[in-house]
Amino acid sequence: MYEATDSRPSFEDMDAKIDALNATPVTPDVCPVEKKTYTVTEIQDILGISLTTAYALIRRKEFHSVNVGRHIRVSKPSFDAWLNGQ
C-alpha cells in the first residue's frame, strides 16, 4: 500500500508551478518555424487586393500553389520570387 510522504509536492505547489508556466509568454523566438506556404488570405493581405483577385492570380498560375483538401496553399518561395520580379 502507498504511504503519503512529505517528498510529494502538494496540489497548491503544483498549481503554483502551472500558473508560473502559463504566465510565461510564448514568443516566436521560442519555437521558430519558417513558413513555407501562404494562404490565399495572406496573399490578399500582402498585396492589398481583393480575395477574388487573389484567387484569379492563383487560377492564372502566376505562382505555384497546391490544394490541400479544400484549402489552397501558395508556395512562399514561388510567391516571393514572383513578387520580387514585379
PyMOL commands that set and color helices and strands:
alter all, ss='L'
color gray80, all
select helices_A, chain A and resi 11-23+40-47+51-59+76-85
alter helices_A, ss='H'
color red, helices_A
select strands_A, chain A and resi 37-39+65-68+71-75
alter strands_A, ss='S'
color yellow, strands_A
deselect
rebuild
show_as cartoon
